[in-house]
Amino acid sequence: MEQILRPIYQERASQESTLGVVLVEKREKVSPNTDTFDTILLIITKENETPVFTKHYTYGEKKAAMHIITEKQLQKWMLLGTNRKIVDWLFHGRIIYDRNEFMEKLVNELKEYPFVGRKIKMGLEFAKLIRRYLEGKVLFEEKNYLDAYRHVIESLHHLARLSVLENGLPPEVTVWSQVKKIEPSIFKLYEELILSEETIDKRLELLFLASEFLIHSRTGDGAQHIVEVMSKKKSWTIQELHEQEELKNYSSDLEVFIEYLVGKEIIFIEGVMTKSERIFHRYYYVKTAK
């Protein structure tokens, strides 16, 4: 297939903005990792009119997909972990064009898994975990057990991904296979929730009790990224936090995360007087080491 696709990627490689080309062959008969295509042509460019540009090709009974991705888009996916198949392609693909060793450095960086990327991923997973856990608990208390069950399943998935990140690994699609090896206590919780013969309300009650400790013990690591960002200024309004470039990634989970960390005395509130005597603006700050 490489010979057939060569004219296509050579044309792209001749362009100055192209940084690298990776060829990925499917590894299974039906391969979701390559979106069921026989071959993926991943082309990374310095810039492009659109961040992601895709074309599909057919040759006889074979099919191929070409994805042209800007470096900025790729870095965003790698930082946030929102496109796991790209990581799989970089790990298992073959570099067939590399300008100034860009691809080689990128893949090595990915394998080394830099800590700065891990901290923001842990923060994002922890924020999602907190939202799902709190929403599930409210639904449980309202006796909406099936809705609570759905939220708890999602919170366990975030807890599982968080535990994988804590161990310095990128979460894979088969995250529970990873967790079974490195965090058997979390895997056991998951098993008890889905396989136990107890009534659903009893299962949820036991899980909330167990999760409380698991979440509490991870709060420091989960909050590390947001605390580091907030340490750059004396205090922040909520709008400033929403507009901060790195914290934008927390999206709708940011405020519930902040309020949770206020409750844990990791983030603190400063009241600033408004024009009305009894109403104060809420400013947020963290205590920095002297």
C-alpha positions in Angstrom: 0.0 0.0 0.0 2.9 2.3 0.7 4.0 2.2 -3.0 0.5 3.1 -4.1 0.3 6.0 -1.6 3.8 7.3 -2.3 2.8 9.9 -5.0 0.3 11.3 -2.5 2.6 11.7 0.5 5.6 12.7 -1.7 3.6 15.6 -3.0 2.8 16.7 0.6 6.4 16.1 1.8 7.7 18.5 -0.9 5.7 21.3 0.7 7.7 23.5 3.2 5.1 23.4 5.9 5.1 19.5 6.1 6.9 18.3 9.3 6.5 14.6 9.0 4.5 11.7 7.6 3.6 8.5 9.4 2.2 5.3 7.8 -0.1 3.1 9.9 -1.2 -0.3 8.8 -4.2 -2.0 10.4 -3.2 -4.8 12.9 -6.4 -6.7 13.2 -9.0 -8.0 10.6 -11.4 -5.3 11.8 -9.4 -2.4 13.2 -11.3 0.4 15.1 -7.8 1.9 15.8 -7.5 2.8 12.1 -11.3 3.5 11.8 -11.5 0.2 9.9 -9.2 1.5 7.1 -6.3 -0.7 5.8 -3.9 2.2 5.9 -3.7 5.6 7.6 -1.5 8.3 6.2 -0.9 10.8 9.0 0.7 14.1 7.9 1.8 16.7 10.4 2.1 20.3 9.1 3.4 23.5 10.6 0.2 25.3 9.5 -2.8 24.6 7.3 -6.0 26.3 6.3 -7.9 23.9 8.6 -6.5 22.2 11.8 -7.7 18.8 10.5 -8.1 17.9 6.8 -9.1 14.3 5.8 -9.3 12.4 2.5 -10.3 8.8 1.7 -8.9 6.6 -1.0 -9.8 3.3 -2.6 -7.4 0.9 -4.4 -9.0 -2.4 -5.5 -10.5 -3.9 -2.3 -8.2 -1.8 -0.1 -9.1 1.6 1.5 -6.9 4.3 3.0 -7.4 7.5 4.9 -5.2 10.6 4.8 -5.3 13.0 7.8 -3.4 16.3 7.6 -3.1 17.7 11.1 -1.5 20.9 12.2 1.2 20.8 14.8 -0.9 23.0 17.1 -3.9 20.6 16.9 -1.7 17.6 17.5 -0.1 19.1 20.6 -3.5 20.0 22.0 -4.8 16.4 21.5 -1.6 15.0 23.1 -1.9 17.4 26.0 -5.5 16.8 26.8 -5.6 13.1 25.8 -8.8 13.7 23.8 -7.8 11.7 20.7 -6.3 8.4 21.9 -6.1 6.9 18.4 -3.6 9.6 17.4 -1.3 8.4 20.2 -1.7 4.8 19.0 -0.8 5.9 15.4 2.3 7.6 16.6 3.4 4.6 18.7 2.7 1.9 16.1 3.1 3.8 12.8 6.2 4.0 10.7 7.9 7.3 10.0 8.3 7.6 6.3 9.2 11.3 6.1 10.8 13.4 8.8 11.9 17.0 8.5 14.7 17.9 10.8 13.9 14.9 13.0 10.6 16.4 14.1 8.7 13.1 14.2 11.5 11.2 15.9 11.7 13.8 18.7 7.9 13.9 19.0 7.6 10.1 19.4 10.4 10.0 21.9 8.8 12.8 23.8 5.5 10.9 23.8 7.2 7.7 25.1 9.0 9.6 27.8 5.6 11.2 28.8 6.7 14.6 30.1 5.4 15.4 33.6 3.9 18.8 32.7 1.5 17.0 30.4 0.6 14.5 33.0 -0.3 17.2 35.6 -2.9 18.9 33.4 -4.4 15.5 32.3 -4.7 14.5 36.0 -6.4 17.8 36.8 -8.9 17.4 34.0 -9.7 13.8 34.9 -10.0 14.8 38.6 -12.4 17.7 37.8 -14.6 15.4 35.7 -14.5 12.8 38.5 -15.7 15.3 41.1 -18.6 16.5 38.9 -19.8 12.9 38.1 -19.3 11.8 41.7 -21.3 14.8 43.2 -24.1 14.5 40.6 -24.3 10.8 41.3 -24.5 11.4 45.0 -27.4 13.9 44.7 -29.3 11.5 42.5 -28.7 8.6 45.0 -30.0 10.7 47.8 -33.1 11.5 45.7 -33.5 7.7 45.2 -33.0 8.0 41.5 -30.8 4.9 41.6 -30.5 4.1 37.8 -29.5 7.7 37.0 -27.1 7.7 40.0 -25.6 4.3 38.7 -24.8 5.9 35.3 -23.0 8.8 36.9 -21.1 6.5 39.2 -19.9 4.3 36.3 -18.6 7.5 34.6 -16.9 8.7 37.8 -15.2 5.3 38.1 -13.9 5.6 34.5 -12.4 9.0 35.4 -10.9 7.5 38.6 -9.4 4.6 36.6 -7.9 7.0 34.0 -6.5 9.1 36.9 -4.9 6.2 38.5 -3.2 5.2 35.2 -1.9 8.8 34.9 -0.6 8.7 38.5 1.5 5.7 37.5 3.1 7.7 34.6 1.3 5.9 31.8 -1.1 7.2 29.1 -4.6 5.7 29.6 -5.4 3.4 26.7 -8.8 2.5 25.2 -8.6 -0.7 27.3 -8.2 1.3 30.5 -9.7 -1.4 32.8 -7.0 -3.9 31.6 -4.4 -1.4 32.8 -6.2 -0.7 36.1 -6.5 -4.4 36.9 -2.7 -4.6 36.9 -1.8 -1.3 38.6 -4.7 -0.4 40.9 -6.6 -3.7 41.7 -8.6 -1.9 44.5 -10.3 0.4 41.9 -10.8 -2.6 39.6 -12.5 -4.5 42.4 -14.8 -1.5 43.0 -15.8 -1.5 39.4 -16.4 -5.3 39.5 -18.6 -5.0 42.6 -20.7 -2.3 41.1 -21.5 -4.2 37.8 -21.4 -7.8 39.0 -22.6 -7.8 42.6 -25.9 -9.5 43.4 -26.8 -6.8 46.0 -29.6 -4.5 45.2 -28.6 -1.4 43.2 -29.1 1.0 46.1 -26.9 -1.2 48.4 -24.2 -1.4 45.7 -24.3 2.4 45.3 -24.2 3.0 49.0 -21.1 0.8 49.5 -19.4 2.4 46.4 -19.9 6.0 47.7 -18.3 5.0 51.0 -15.3 3.5 49.3 -15.0 6.2 46.7 -14.9 8.9 49.3 -11.5 7.7 50.5 -10.1 7.1 47.0 -11.0 10.6 45.9 -9.8 12.3 49.1 -6.4 10.5 48.8 -5.9 11.9 45.3 -7.0 15.5 45.9 -3.5 16.9 46.2 -2.3 15.4 43.0 -5.5 16.2 41.1 -5.4 19.8 42.3 -1.7 20.3 41.5 -2.1 21.8 38.0 -4.8 24.4 39.0 -2.8 25.3 42.1 0.3 26.0 40.0 -1.6 28.1 37.6 -3.3 30.1 40.3 0.0 30.7 42.1 1.0 33.0 39.2 -1.3 35.7 40.6 -2.3 37.0 44.1 -6.0 36.4 43.5 -8.5 35.7 40.6 -12.1 36.4 39.7 -14.0 33.5 38.3 -14.0 35.2 34.9 -10.2 35.5 34.9 -10.0 31.8 35.8 -12.3 30.9 32.9 -10.2 33.0 30.5 -6.8 31.7 31.6 -5.5 29.7 28.6 -4.7 26.4 30.4 -7.8 26.5 32.6 -10.0 26.9 29.6 -9.6 23.2 29.1 -11.6 22.5 32.3 -14.6 24.0 30.5 -17.9 23.5 32.4 -16.2 21.4 35.2 -14.1 24.4 36.4 -16.5 26.0 38.8 -17.6 22.8 40.6 -13.9 21.8 40.8 -13.0 25.2 42.4 -15.9 24.9 44.9 -14.8 21.4 45.8 -11.2 22.6 46.4 -12.6 25.5 48.5 -14.3 23.0 50.7 -11.0 21.1 51.0 -9.2 24.3 51.9 -6.8 24.1 48.9 -8.4 27.2 47.3 -9.4 30.1 49.5 -11.9 33.0 49.1 -11.2 36.7 49.6 -14.3 38.9 49.9 -14.0 42.2 48.1 -16.6 44.9 48.8 -19.1 45.8 46.1 -21.1 49.0 46.0 -23.7 47.3 48.2 -22.6 47.1 51.8 -23.6 43.5 52.4 -22.5 42.0 49.1 -19.0 41.0 48.4 -17.2 39.9 45.2 -15.6 36.4 45.5 -11.9 36.4 44.6 -10.0 33.1 44.7 -6.4 32.5 45.7 -4.0 29.7 46.8 -1.4 30.0 49.6 2.1 29.9 48.1 5.1 28.6 50.0 7.4 31.3 51.3 
